[in-house]
Amino acid sequence: MNSRRLTLGVVDDDEDVRRAIERLLRAFGHSVHPFASAEDFQAQRVPVDCLIVDVRLSGLSGFELEERLRLDGSPVPMVLITADADIVAQQNLNSIHLPLLSKPFDDERLITAIDRAVSGFPRSS
């Protein structure tokens, strides 16, 4: 498990979920920036080490945010979260290359997914 302090973004349109994840990650010593939408994250342009993003948001989806960031030339390691991971995985079988967690998840699974996303992310020179 990664022990370094990370700057993390949490993008979820459910305020209760956003706050719970924010509290959990702060308890692990990370700096956390919550966002109610993918558009909010893009507008604020806060540099983060990793994003935890709900797949289904009221605006841009988690997949659409990942694609926009990649096409923009500013990709970010990302963990996708959803209430229906099995359905999302089946519908996007060929395109899921990010860690995907089904809600509810425990702290260990989230931290492991963040570590996996960050460690597997290609860094530019």
Phi, psi and omega per residue, in radians:
M1 nan 2.340 -3.123
N2 -1.153 2.229 -3.112
S3 -1.794 -0.067 -3.129
R4 -1.355 2.652 3.126
R5 -1.334 2.258 -3.117
L6 -1.991 2.731 2.971
T7 -1.772 2.040 -3.020
L8 -2.066 2.569 3.033
G9 -1.955 2.422 3.085
V10 -2.078 2.064 -3.123
V11 -2.013 1.869 3.125
D12 -2.683 2.343 -3.114
D13 -1.444 -0.047 3.043
D14 -1.670 1.930 -3.053
E15 -1.025 -0.686 3.141
D16 -1.108 -0.755 3.119
V17 -1.133 -0.803 -3.140
R18 -0.994 -0.841 -3.131
R19 -1.124 -0.723 -3.131
A20 -1.091 -0.785 3.124
I21 -1.160 -0.717 3.119
E22 -1.039 -0.829 3.127
R23 -1.070 -0.765 -3.136
L24 -1.049 -0.845 -3.091
L25 -1.205 -0.619 3.059
R26 -1.127 -0.629 3.111
A27 -1.096 -0.469 3.084
F28 -1.514 0.045 3.056
G29 1.619 0.153 -3.118
H30 -1.558 2.679 3.000
S31 -1.505 2.302 -3.028
V32 -2.250 2.353 3.079
H33 -2.074 1.975 3.127
P34 -1.528 2.537 3.115
F35 -2.390 2.396 -3.124
A36 -1.425 -0.234 -3.131
S37 -2.737 2.851 3.064
A38 -1.116 -0.635 3.132
E39 -1.128 -0.668 3.085
D40 -1.069 -0.780 3.123
F41 -1.052 -0.823 -3.122
Q42 -1.113 -0.678 -3.111
A43 -1.174 -0.643 -3.084
Q44 -1.463 -0.383 3.093
R45 0.844 0.802 3.091
V46 -1.377 2.182 3.108
P47 -1.229 2.237 3.140
V48 -2.292 2.701 3.072
D49 -1.404 -0.472 -3.119
C50 -2.831 2.585 3.063
L51 -1.957 2.417 2.974
I52 -1.892 1.988 -2.948
V53 -2.248 2.279 3.027
D54 -1.174 2.438 3.132
V55 -1.168 -0.789 -3.083
R56 -1.809 1.919 3.109
L57 -2.105 2.860 -3.108
S58 -1.187 -0.440 3.088
G59 -1.898 -2.084 3.061
L60 -1.072 2.445 3.073
S61 -1.395 2.957 3.061
G62 -1.031 -0.689 3.101
F63 -1.133 -0.730 -3.141
E64 -1.159 -0.673 3.084
L65 -1.084 -0.803 -3.141
E66 -1.038 -0.759 -3.135
E67 -1.148 -0.753 3.127
R68 -1.081 -0.767 3.141
L69 -1.108 -0.724 3.129
R70 -1.128 -0.812 -3.124
L71 -1.190 -0.493 3.092
D72 -1.256 -0.245 -3.054
G73 1.449 0.283 3.122
S74 -2.266 0.957 -3.138
P75 -1.138 2.652 -3.104
V76 -2.352 2.438 3.013
P77 -0.977 2.482 -3.020
M78 -2.513 2.506 2.980
V79 -2.053 2.213 3.100
L80 -1.633 2.439 3.080
I81 -2.203 2.566 -3.124
T82 -2.787 2.728 3.080
A83 -1.391 -0.288 -3.099
D84 -2.361 1.209 -3.078
A85 -1.077 -0.647 -3.120
D86 -1.088 -0.783 3.140
I87 -1.146 -0.791 3.139
V88 -1.072 -0.769 -3.134
A89 -1.090 -0.750 3.130
Q90 -1.131 -0.746 -3.106
Q91 -1.227 -0.458 -3.054
N92 -2.130 0.556 -3.022
L93 -0.851 -0.740 -3.071
N94 -1.503 -0.233 -3.037
S95 -1.914 -0.112 -3.126
I96 -1.433 2.002 3.086
H97 -2.219 0.166 -3.120
L98 -1.943 2.666 3.031
P99 -1.027 2.395 -3.103
L100 -2.232 2.094 3.136
L101 -1.977 2.469 3.079
S102 -1.660 2.290 3.093
K103 -1.329 2.497 -0.143
P104 -1.376 2.676 3.109
F105 -2.286 2.751 -3.140
D106 -1.618 2.922 -3.065
D107 -1.064 -0.653 -3.108
E108 -1.124 -0.743 3.127
R109 -1.139 -0.680 3.128
L110 -1.154 -0.832 -3.137
I111 -1.077 -0.721 3.112
T112 -1.096 -0.736 3.130
A113 -1.128 -0.713 3.104
I114 -1.101 -0.804 3.108
D115 -1.017 -0.748 3.141
R116 -1.113 -0.763 -3.129
A117 -1.127 -0.781 -3.094
V118 -1.225 -0.763 -3.081
S119 -1.268 -0.470 -3.128
G120 -1.616 0.069 -3.064
F121 -1.532 2.224 3.122
P122 -1.209 2.216 3.131
R123 -1.634 2.392 3.065
S124 -1.528 2.668 -3.108
S125 -1.563 nan nan
